[in-house]
Amino acid sequence: MKDQGRSKRKRTGGRLKHFRNKKRYQLGREPAETTVGEPRLQTIDSRGNEKKIRALSTNVAQVADGEETKEATIENVVDNPANINYIRRNIITKGALIETDLGNARVTSRPGQNGQVNAVLVDDE
């Protein structure tokens, strides 16, 4: 989420005085919006001496089925509670229901933050 900075107005409607430029800790970036497709990763600097790996697109998921974890191929996005338009655009976020070759699975990781898709198989009801 992009940081818009401090409001230019008080609660009463009066104007606030500008007192400094934006700081680096106020930095915000556009969301990664990971899509289904050939794997494409992007490395970005993050706070401290750390790096974040963003998945711009991926078609591989680590799917857990009880005790064991298998690698599965993502076919498309079935449901996404974050935004209904993400279903049509095949965008994967945490909580999205994806269709894999092993069955439907719910995403438990944040692909835009750590670059991988971890999911848990769900029972089709």
Secondary structure, 3 states (H helix, E strand, C coil): CCCCCCCCECCCCCECCCCCCCCHHHCCCCCCCEEECCCEEEEEEECCCEEEEEEEEECEEEEEECCEEEEEEEEEEEECCCCCHHHHCCEECCCCEEEECCEEEEECCCHHHHCCCEEEECCCC
